[in-house]
Amino acid sequence: MVAGKPEFVVVHIAQGEYQAGILKAHLESEGIPVLIQYESAGRVFGLTVNGLGQVSISVPREFAEEAKRIIEPGVVGEGEIQD
């Protein structure tokens, strides 16, 4: 951790911006800060196959377990998180 800056860890790899956006909004609604990082070629060409279009969802280390607990039971599809 750099002085005053939290260390972010990847808690999920989403397939595409749409799925990542849903998860980001859900985590933020639970008070968890989120950083998303895009795989660039997929974003430029609009592809989401064979690893292209993957989006890493990261949270501060102290929120990692809670974020995984929130994400893992849900299934992302058709625009919503279902329990």
Sequence and secondary structure as in RCSB ss.txt:
>XXXX:A:sequence
MVAGKPEFVVVHIAQGEYQAGILKAHLESEGIPVLIQYESAGRVFGLTVNGLGQVSISVPREFAEEAKRIIEPGV
VGEGEIQD
>XXXX:A:secstr
  TT   EEEEEEEESHHHHHHHHHHHHHTT   EEEE HHHHHHT  STTTTEEEEEEEGGGHHHHHHHHTT E
EETTEEE 
